[in-house]
């Protein structure tokens, strides 16, 4: 199948899964913004998205998208390195007009993966996993607001999350327009437009996450006052 066996097919899979993950991040950001203004409303959403069959199905689907995206990223990186062979050592200067994020997508991806594991430990493990398995503080399974306060009261976690958010910004600002280009939705006129749209959209998205983290870290979230 060309989606698996060809380089272009793998890039298409990377692009589609990446766009789906961006859409999920948009939903997640909107949900987090609710926590800024109302702990009760946020916990109501957490309860709705608890261990219900649709939430579990969505989580499994999301996990599948993430795994596919990560696996294909490694495959394409290895493929590109093999294609360049010894030539990748021939030039030490950075190529002109090549973005820093483009040259370091694998490193950014690894940082994002480590941040994701931390995030799953701080929230998913204590919430959906606890509700499904009975392991952990099951009575607090829907207390997402409490876990937000607890997590961002730790300065180490705040720094790690800020680094994670910055890494995601770099990864997505390049990944967004690259996905559009791979899917053939750009032309001479729309290339720069999509690039600008991607930067603006991803910046607003990451600012949403950053504001929530810092607002709780410094105790200035309206829901805390």
C-alpha positions as CSV (number, residue, x, y, z in Angstrom):
1,X,0.0,0.0,0.0
2,X,1.5,3.3,-1.1
3,X,0.6,5.1,2.2
4,X,3.0,2.7,4.0
5,X,5.6,1.8,1.4
6,X,6.3,5.1,-0.3
7,X,7.9,8.2,1.1
8,X,5.1,10.4,-0.2
9,X,2.5,8.1,1.4
10,X,4.3,8.3,4.8
11,X,4.4,12.1,4.6
12,X,0.7,12.1,3.8
13,X,0.0,9.9,6.9
14,X,2.2,12.2,9.0
15,X,0.3,15.3,7.7
16,X,-3.2,13.9,8.3
17,X,-2.3,12.6,11.8
18,X,-0.6,15.8,12.6
19,X,-3.6,17.9,11.6
20,X,-5.9,15.7,13.7
21,X,-3.6,16.1,16.7
22,X,-3.7,19.9,16.2
23,X,-7.5,19.8,16.3
24,X,-7.4,17.8,19.5
25,X,-5.0,20.4,21.0
26,X,-7.5,23.1,20.1
27,X,-10.2,21.3,22.0
28,X,-7.9,20.7,24.9
29,X,-6.9,24.4,25.0
30,X,-10.6,25.5,25.0
31,X,-11.2,23.1,27.9
32,X,-8.3,24.4,29.8
33,X,-9.4,28.0,29.4
34,X,-12.6,27.0,31.2
35,X,-10.5,26.1,34.2
36,X,-9.3,29.7,34.3
37,X,-12.7,31.0,35.1
38,X,-14.6,28.1,36.9
39,X,-13.3,25.1,38.7
40,X,-16.9,23.7,38.9
41,X,-17.4,24.0,35.1
42,X,-14.0,22.4,34.4
43,X,-14.7,19.4,36.7
44,X,-18.2,19.0,35.1
45,X,-16.4,18.6,31.7
46,X,-13.9,16.2,33.3
47,X,-16.8,14.1,34.7
48,X,-18.5,14.1,31.3
49,X,-15.2,13.0,29.7
50,X,-14.5,10.4,32.3
51,X,-14.4,6.6,31.8
52,X,-17.5,6.7,29.5
53,X,-17.4,4.4,26.4
54,X,-17.1,7.4,24.0
55,X,-14.3,9.0,26.0
56,X,-12.4,5.8,26.2
57,X,-12.9,5.2,22.4
58,X,-11.7,8.8,21.7
59,X,-8.7,8.3,23.9
60,X,-7.8,5.1,22.1
61,X,-8.2,6.8,18.8
62,X,-6.1,9.7,19.9
63,X,-3.4,7.3,21.2
64,X,-3.4,5.5,17.9
65,X,-3.0,8.8,16.0
66,X,-0.1,9.8,18.3
67,X,1.7,6.5,17.9
68,X,1.3,6.5,14.1
69,X,2.6,10.0,13.9
70,X,5.6,9.2,16.1
71,X,6.5,6.0,14.4
72,X,6.3,7.5,10.9
73,X,8.4,10.5,12.1
74,X,11.2,8.1,13.1
75,X,10.8,6.1,9.8
76,X,11.0,9.3,7.7
77,X,14.0,10.6,9.7
78,X,15.9,7.4,9.3
79,X,15.0,7.3,5.6
80,X,16.2,10.8,5.0
81,X,19.5,10.1,6.8
82,X,20.1,7.0,4.7
83,X,19.3,8.9,1.5
84,X,21.8,11.6,2.4
85,X,24.5,9.1,3.4
86,X,27.9,10.6,4.0
87,X,26.8,13.9,2.4
88,X,25.2,15.0,5.7
89,X,28.8,15.3,7.2
90,X,30.2,17.2,4.2
91,X,28.8,20.6,5.1
92,X,28.9,22.1,8.6
93,X,27.2,25.4,7.9
94,X,23.4,25.5,8.1
95,X,21.7,25.6,4.7
96,X,20.3,29.0,3.8
97,X,16.6,29.6,4.2
98,X,16.1,26.4,6.2
99,X,14.2,26.9,9.4
100,X,15.7,25.9,12.7
101,X,12.6,23.9,13.6
102,X,12.9,22.0,10.3
103,X,16.4,20.9,11.1
104,X,15.5,19.8,14.6
105,X,12.1,18.2,14.3
106,X,13.3,14.9,15.7
107,X,14.8,16.6,18.8
108,X,11.6,18.7,19.3
109,X,9.5,15.6,18.8
110,X,11.5,13.8,21.6
111,X,11.0,16.7,24.0
112,X,7.3,16.7,23.1
113,X,7.1,13.0,23.8
114,X,8.8,13.3,27.2
115,X,6.4,16.2,28.0
116,X,3.4,14.1,27.0
117,X,4.5,11.2,29.3
118,X,4.8,13.7,32.1
119,X,1.3,15.1,31.3
120,X,-0.2,11.7,31.2
121,X,1.3,10.9,34.6
122,X,0.0,14.1,36.2
123,X,-3.5,14.0,34.8
124,X,-4.6,10.9,32.8
125,X,-3.1,8.4,35.2
126,X,-4.9,10.1,38.1
127,X,-8.2,10.5,36.3
128,X,-9.3,8.2,33.5
129,X,-6.8,5.4,34.3
130,X,-7.7,5.5,38.0
131,X,-11.4,5.4,37.2
132,X,-11.0,2.5,34.8
133,X,-8.7,0.4,36.9
134,X,-9.4,1.5,40.5
135,X,-5.7,2.2,41.0
136,X,-4.9,5.6,42.6
137,X,-7.1,8.2,44.1
138,X,-10.4,7.0,42.5
139,X,-12.4,9.4,44.6
140,X,-10.6,12.3,42.9
141,X,-10.9,10.9,39.3
142,X,-13.0,13.8,38.1
143,X,-11.2,16.5,40.1
144,X,-9.2,17.9,37.2
145,X,-9.3,21.4,38.7
146,X,-7.6,20.1,41.8
147,X,-4.9,18.4,39.8
148,X,-4.2,21.6,37.8
149,X,-3.7,23.5,41.0
150,X,-1.6,20.8,42.5
151,X,0.6,20.4,39.4
152,X,1.3,24.1,38.8
153,X,2.0,24.7,42.5
154,X,5.3,23.0,41.8
155,X,7.9,25.3,40.2
156,X,9.7,22.4,38.6
157,X,6.6,21.3,36.8
158,X,5.9,24.8,35.7
159,X,9.3,25.1,34.1
160,X,9.0,21.7,32.4
161,X,5.5,22.6,31.0
162,X,6.8,25.9,29.7
163,X,9.7,24.1,27.9
164,X,7.2,21.6,26.6
165,X,4.8,24.3,25.3
166,X,7.7,26.2,23.5
167,X,8.9,22.9,21.9
168,X,5.3,22.2,20.7
169,X,5.2,25.8,19.2
170,X,8.4,25.2,17.2
171,X,7.2,21.8,16.1
172,X,3.7,22.9,15.0
173,X,4.7,26.2,13.3
174,X,6.8,24.1,10.9
175,X,4.5,21.1,10.9
176,X,1.4,23.0,10.1
177,X,2.5,24.5,6.8
178,X,4.5,21.4,5.9
179,X,1.4,19.3,6.2
180,X,-0.6,21.7,4.0
181,X,2.2,21.6,1.4
182,X,2.3,17.7,1.5
183,X,-1.4,17.5,1.0
184,X,-1.1,19.8,-2.0
185,X,-3.4,22.6,-0.6
186,X,-0.9,25.3,-1.4
187,X,0.1,27.2,-4.5
188,X,2.3,30.1,-5.2
189,X,-0.2,32.5,-3.8
190,X,-1.3,30.4,-0.8
191,X,2.1,29.2,0.4
192,X,2.9,32.3,2.4
193,X,-0.7,32.7,3.5
194,X,-0.8,29.2,4.9
195,X,2.5,29.8,6.6
196,X,1.2,33.0,8.2
197,X,-2.1,31.3,9.2
198,X,-0.2,28.5,10.8
199,X,2.1,30.7,12.8
200,X,-0.8,32.9,14.1
201,X,-3.0,29.9,14.9
202,X,-0.3,27.9,16.7
203,X,0.9,31.0,18.6
204,X,-2.6,31.7,19.9
205,X,-3.1,28.0,20.7
206,X,0.1,27.8,22.7
207,X,-0.5,31.1,24.4
208,X,-3.7,29.6,25.7
209,X,-1.9,26.7,27.3
210,X,0.9,29.0,28.6
211,X,-1.6,31.5,30.1
212,X,-3.3,28.7,32.0
213,X,-0.1,27.3,33.3
214,X,1.3,30.6,34.5
215,X,-2.0,31.9,35.9
216,X,-2.2,28.9,38.2
217,X,1.5,29.0,39.0
218,X,1.2,32.6,40.2
219,X,-2.2,32.2,41.7
220,X,-3.9,34.8,39.5
221,X,-6.4,32.7,37.7
222,X,-9.9,34.2,38.2
223,X,-11.2,30.7,39.3
224,X,-8.7,30.9,42.2
225,X,-9.8,34.4,43.4
